[in-house]
Amino acid sequence: MRIEVIVEQNAAGEFVATAAEYPGVGATGRTEKEALTRLLGALEFHLQGGRRSASPSA
């Protein structure tokens, strides 16, 4: 699967990575690599239906 990714640097100096095909899915980082790594995690979460495993309360 290929996803178009846009990486820009904002006025604060942070890198912002967004996935063009998935509006609302994005991530920021101090470096381009950090933003892209975080975006991969956000995409994985989105594609899994936005659900995370919950641990049972003790």
Secondary structure, DSSP 8 states (H G I E B T S, - for coil): ----EEEEE-TTS-EEEEETTSTT-EEEESSHHHHHHHHHHHHHHHHTTS--------
